[in-house]
Amino acid sequence: MDLKETELKALVSLLDDEDTQIVSHVEEKIRSLGTSIIPFLEQEWESNFSPQVQRRIEELIHTLQYELLKERIKEWYNSPEQDLLTGMWLVATYQYPDLELIKLRQELEQLYYETWLEFKPDLYPFDQVKVVNSVLFNKIKFGANTKNFHSPGNSLINVVLETRKGNPITLCVIYLLVAQKLKLPVYGVNLPNLFVLTYKDERHTQFYINAFNKGLIFSRQDIENYISELHLTPQTSFFEPCPNLEIIRRVFRNLIMSFDKMGEHAKAEEVKELLLLIADGSDLGV
C-alpha cells in the first residue's frame, strides 16, 4: 500500500461527499490500490456510522475480492493439474471470500480418516463402495437436499460439508475426493440433468454410483435406459470419466441457475463472467 493510513482515511471520508463525481473518482482511486487494502476497508466499515458510506465500502470490498477471484480462477485454469478441491474452493469463495483452502482440506482429511477406519483394501470393488456409502451416508449422514434443491449453498462445498446436504455434483465431489484418497479408481461422469460417479479399474471392472441416492450402484444398461427416456443420442461422455475442468464448469452453471431462480440476477451475471474465464466456445450457454 503506497498511501499512509491518514491519507487512506481521508479518501474513505470522501465517500460521504454529495458530489457523485468526487465519489466515483475516490472509488476509482481506492480500487486502483488493489486487494491489499481490503483489511483496512473492513476496519473502516466497522468504525463508520453512515449507512451510505458503509454500503459504498461493501461494494468496493466486493469488487476487489471479485477481481482477486478472477485472477485465481485464471491461475487455476492454466495450472497443469487443475486440482478439484482447489477449484471447488474457488467457486465457494465467490460467496465466502474469507474461506480458507486449508480448512476444506482438513475437513476432507477427517472424512477420509473416518472412512479409512472401516475400509479394507482387499474387498471386492462393490464391497469397497458399500463401505464408503455406509460411512458417508449412514454414519456421517450426507444426503440429498431435496427440500431446497435450488439453494446456491448446494453448489458451495463448505456449506455442504457443514450442513451434510447437497446437490448431485457437490455430493459426488466429496465422495470422489474421499474415494480417491482411499486409492479407489472413482471418477465423475457428466450425465445430462444428473451428475454421477463411475468405478473404473484396469481390469475392466466398471459400474456407476449415484451419490444423490445414498451411493446407489447401477450399471451401464441403466444409463442407456435413462438416456433413451430423455430421448437423447448416447455419447461417450455419458459413460466415461470427465476431467476436473468439466466438473468445475458444471458447478458454476448450477450456481448461475440457483442465483437466477432466487432472483439474485446480479450475482448470476457475475458468476457467468467467472464461467467465461474457463469456458470454451461450446460452454457459453448455461
C-alpha positions in Angstrom: 0.0 0.0 0.0 1.6 3.2 -1.1 -0.6 5.6 0.8 -0.3 6.3 4.5 -3.2 5.4 6.8 -4.1 9.1 7.3 -4.3 9.5 3.5 -6.5 6.4 3.2 -8.8 7.6 6.0 -9.1 11.0 4.2 -10.0 9.1 1.0 -12.7 7.0 2.7 -14.2 10.1 4.3 -14.7 11.5 0.8 -17.1 8.6 0.1 -19.7 10.6 2.0 -19.4 13.6 -0.4 -22.5 14.8 -2.1 -20.8 15.3 -5.4 -21.1 12.0 -7.2 -18.1 12.8 -9.5 -15.9 13.1 -6.4 -17.3 9.8 -5.0 -16.6 7.9 -8.3 -13.1 9.4 -8.5 -12.4 8.3 -4.9 -13.8 4.8 -5.6 -11.6 4.5 -8.7 -8.5 5.6 -6.6 -9.3 3.0 -3.9 -9.9 0.2 -6.4 -6.5 1.1 -8.0 -4.8 0.3 -4.7 -5.6 -3.4 -5.1 -6.6 -6.2 -2.8 -4.1 -5.4 -0.1 -6.4 -2.5 1.0 -9.3 -4.9 1.9 -8.3 -5.3 5.7 -8.2 -1.5 6.0 -11.6 -1.1 4.3 -13.1 -3.7 6.6 -11.8 -1.7 9.7 -13.2 1.5 8.2 -16.6 -0.2 7.6 -16.7 -1.2 11.3 -15.9 2.3 12.6 -18.2 4.2 10.2 -21.7 5.1 11.1 -23.0 6.3 7.8 -25.1 3.6 6.1 -24.3 5.2 2.7 -20.5 5.0 3.3 -20.8 1.5 4.7 -22.7 0.4 1.5 -20.0 2.0 -0.7 -17.2 0.3 1.3 -19.0 -3.0 0.9 -19.3 -2.6 -2.8 -15.6 -1.7 -3.0 -14.6 -4.7 -1.0 -16.7 -6.9 -3.1 -15.2 -5.5 -6.4 -11.7 -6.0 -5.1 -12.4 -9.6 -3.9 -14.1 -10.4 -7.2 -11.1 -9.2 -9.2 -8.8 -11.3 -6.9 -11.1 -14.3 -7.6 -10.9 -13.8 -11.3 -7.1 -13.8 -11.1 -7.1 -17.0 -9.0 -9.5 -18.7 -11.4 -7.3 -17.9 -14.4 -4.3 -19.3 -12.5 -6.2 -22.5 -11.7 -7.4 -22.8 -15.3 -3.8 -22.5 -16.5 -2.3 -24.9 -13.9 -1.4 -28.4 -15.3 -3.3 -30.4 -12.6 -6.5 -28.2 -12.2 -6.9 -29.6 -8.7 -10.5 -30.4 -8.0 -10.7 -29.3 -4.4 -8.9 -26.0 -5.2 -11.5 -25.5 -8.0 -14.4 -26.1 -5.6 -12.8 -23.7 -3.0 -12.6 -21.0 -5.7 -16.3 -21.4 -6.5 -17.2 -21.2 -2.8 -15.0 -18.0 -2.3 -17.4 -16.1 -4.5 -19.9 -16.2 -1.6 -17.4 -16.8 1.2 -14.3 -14.7 0.3 -12.6 -15.5 3.7 -12.9 -19.2 3.3 -9.5 -21.0 3.6 -8.5 -23.9 1.4 -6.6 -25.5 4.3 -9.9 -25.6 6.3 -11.5 -27.6 3.5 -8.5 -29.9 3.2 -8.7 -30.6 7.0 -12.5 -31.4 6.8 -11.9 -33.8 3.9 -9.0 -35.4 5.7 -11.4 -36.1 8.6 -13.9 -37.7 6.3 -11.2 -39.8 4.7 -9.9 -40.9 8.2 -13.4 -41.9 9.4 -13.9 -44.0 6.1 -10.4 -45.4 6.3 -11.1 -46.8 9.8 -13.7 -49.1 8.3 -12.1 -49.7 5.0 -10.4 -53.0 3.8 -8.4 -52.6 0.6 -8.7 -56.4 -0.3 -12.5 -56.2 -0.6 -14.2 -56.6 -3.9 -15.0 -53.3 -5.7 -18.7 -53.4 -4.9 -18.0 -54.1 -1.2 -15.4 -51.3 -1.1 -18.0 -48.9 -2.4 -20.6 -50.2 0.1 -18.2 -49.3 2.9 -17.7 -45.8 1.6 -21.5 -45.5 1.3 -22.1 -46.8 4.8 -19.7 -44.2 6.3 -20.7 -41.2 4.3 -24.4 -41.7 4.1 -25.4 -43.7 7.2 -22.8 -42.7 9.7 -21.9 -39.1 8.7 -25.4 -38.6 7.2 -24.6 -36.9 3.9 -27.7 -36.7 1.8 -29.7 -35.0 -1.0 -31.0 -31.5 -0.3 -34.4 -32.2 -1.8 -36.2 -29.5 0.3 -34.0 -26.6 -1.0 -32.8 -28.1 -4.3 -32.1 -24.7 -5.9 -30.3 -23.1 -3.0 -27.0 -21.7 -4.0 -25.4 -23.3 -0.9 -25.8 -26.7 -2.6 -23.0 -25.7 -5.0 -20.7 -24.5 -2.3 -18.6 -27.2 -0.9 -18.1 -25.5 2.5 -21.8 -25.3 3.0 -22.4 -28.9 2.0 -19.6 -30.1 4.4 -21.3 -28.1 7.2 -25.0 -29.0 6.5 -24.3 -32.5 5.1 -26.9 -31.7 2.4 -26.1 -31.0 -1.2 -26.9 -31.4 -4.9 -25.7 -34.4 -7.0 -22.5 -32.8 -8.2 -21.2 -31.5 -4.8 -22.1 -34.8 -3.1 -20.2 -36.6 -5.9 -17.2 -34.4 -5.5 -16.9 -35.0 -1.7 -17.4 -38.8 -2.3 -14.8 -38.8 -5.1 -12.2 -36.9 -3.1 -12.6 -39.4 -0.2 -12.6 -42.4 -2.6 -9.5 -41.3 -4.5 -7.7 -40.8 -1.2 -8.5 -44.4 -0.4 -6.8 -45.2 -3.8 -10.1 -46.2 -5.4 -10.5 -45.6 -9.2 -13.6 -43.4 -8.8 -14.3 -40.6 -11.2 -17.0 -38.1 -12.1 -19.4 -38.7 -15.0 -21.2 -35.8 -16.7 -24.7 -37.1 -17.4 -27.4 -34.8 -18.6 -29.5 -33.5 -15.7 -27.6 -35.7 -13.2 -24.0 -36.0 -12.1 -22.8 -39.4 -11.1 -19.6 -41.4 -10.4 -18.0 -44.4 -12.1 -15.8 -47.0 -10.6 -13.4 -48.0 -13.4 -10.2 -50.0 -12.9 -7.6 -51.5 -15.3 -9.3 -55.0 -15.0 -12.3 -53.6 -16.9 -14.5 -53.6 -13.9 -16.8 -50.7 -14.4 -20.1 -49.7 -12.7 -21.7 -46.4 -11.6 -22.6 -44.8 -8.3 -25.3 -42.3 -7.6 -24.2 -40.1 -4.6 -27.5 -38.2 -4.7 -29.2 -41.5 -3.9 -27.0 -42.7 -1.0 -24.4 -44.3 -3.3 -26.8 -46.5 -5.2 -24.8 -48.8 -7.5 -26.1 -49.1 -11.1 -25.0 -50.4 -14.5 -24.2 -49.1 -18.0 -27.6 -50.5 -19.1 -29.3 -48.3 -16.5 -27.6 -45.2 -18.1 -28.7 -46.4 -21.5 -32.3 -46.6 -20.3 -32.0 -43.2 -18.7 -30.6 -41.6 -21.9 -33.4 -43.2 -24.0 -36.0 -41.9 -21.6 -34.6 -38.4 -22.1 -34.8 -39.0 -25.9 -31.1 -38.2 -26.3 -28.4 -39.7 -28.5 -25.9 -41.6 -26.4 -22.5 -40.0 -26.2 -19.2 -41.4 -24.8 -19.2 -38.6 -22.2 -22.4 -40.1 -20.6 -20.4 -43.2 -19.7 -16.8 -42.2 -19.1 -14.9 -40.2 -16.6 -14.8 -36.4 -17.1 -11.9 -34.1 -16.3 -11.9 -31.7 -13.3 -12.4 -28.7 -15.5 -15.8 -30.2 -16.7 -16.8 -30.6 -13.0 -16.0 -27.0 -12.1 -17.8 -25.7 -15.2 -20.9 -27.6 -14.2 -20.7 -26.4 -10.6 -20.6 -22.8 -11.9 -23.6 -23.4 -14.2 -25.6 -24.8 -11.3 -24.7 -21.8 -9.2 -25.8 -19.4 -12.0 -29.1 -21.3 -12.2 -29.6 -21.1 -8.4 -29.0 -17.4 -8.3 -31.4 -16.8 -11.2 -34.1 -18.9 -9.5 -33.6 -16.9 -6.3 -34.0 -13.7 -8.2 -30.3 -12.7 -7.5 -29.6 -11.8 -11.1 -26.6 -9.5 -10.5 -24.8 -12.4 -8.8 -25.8 -14.8 -11.6 -24.3 -12.3 -14.1 -21.0 -12.2 -12.0 -20.8 -15.9 -11.9 -21.4 -16.1 -15.6 -18.3 -13.9 -16.1 -16.3 -16.4 -13.9 -17.5 -19.3 -16.0 -16.4 -17.5 -19.2 -12.8 -17.5 -17.8 -12.8 -21.3 -18.0 -15.2 -21.9 -20.9 -14.6 -23.0 -24.4 -16.9 -21.9 -27.2 -19.5 -24.6 -26.6 -19.8 -23.8 -22.9 -21.2 -20.3 -23.1 -24.8 -21.4 -22.6 -25.8 -22.3 -19.1 
